[in-house]
Amino acid sequence: MIAGLNSIYLLLGSNLGDRLLIMESARNLISKNVGHISIESSIYETAPWGITDQPAFLNQVIRAETSLAPEKVLRNILDIEHELGRVRYERWGARVIDIDLLYYQDLILDTAVLTLPHPRLQDRLFTLIPLAEIAPDFVHPLLGETSAALLAKCTDKGLVSKIS
């Protein structure tokens, strides 16, 4: 960790449009408006989760270093989603871009607008596989288990294939 900065983990997902270009644009905007990206996972093509009758997603987890407070990080990633054309029609529906704040350091937070760690990250292979790739030993502050351990016991059966 860089002195004075906080490490955050973000999940990027896209299943509409030019998915690779959209995710590259999201990373560029995150670097500009949230913080320096220090690690990127591989990119994975993944089966949709929740609503399964939609195109496959591309997913990636990144770690960034930020000086922003958690709520400001959330506001900025929502602004990035909007700038890239995200429209919220239905929960878990198709989307140009989705950016989830998975962890902010080891902070535990539960407010009306933000829950940390992300409340469903341990249930989703499309999150755990890229997370465990770049942070296998990071310990979930509520569950007390590493990303690798959470991945090993995840019961999600969704298809996740590395593409780059």
C-alpha positions, 0 to 999 in steps of 0.5 A, a space after each residue: 500500500 502507498 502511504 496515505 492511500 487506501 487499497 480498494 478492490 473493484 469488480 468490472 463487468 460488461 455484457 453489452 456493446 464492445 465489452 473490452 473497449 468499455 472495460 478499458 474505458 472504465 479502467 481509464 476513468 477509474 484511474 482518473 477519478 478514483 485512484 491509481 490501478 495497481 493490479 488487474 486480474 485477467 479478463 474472464 467471460 462469465 455466465 450471467 448471474 441472477 437473470 440468465 437469459 442475457 448475453 455473457 459478461 466480461 468480468 475483471 477485478 482490479 485493485 486501486 489505491 485511493 485517497 477518497 472516502 468510501 462514499 466518494 468512491 461509490 459516487 465516482 464509480 456510479 458517475 463512471 457507469 453513467 458516463 459510459 451509458 449504464 441505464 438501470 432497468 432491472 436488478 441483475 439485468 444486461 448492462 454496458 458496465 457495472 462497477 462494484 466496490 468489493 472491499 475498501 481496505 478491511 472496512 466493515 460498513 453498512 449504511 443505506 447506500 453502501 455495504 462493505 464488504 460487498 454482501 454477495 462477493 463470496 457467492 459468485 464465481 465470477 467475482 471470486 476467481 479474478 479476486 483470488 487471482 490477484 489477492 488470494 491471501 486477502 482476508 474477508 473482514 467479516 467471514 475471516 477467510 481468504 479469497 482463495 478459501 472462499 473460492 474453494 468453498 463457493 457453490 456457484 456453478 456459473 461458467 467462468 473462462 479466462 480470455 486474457 
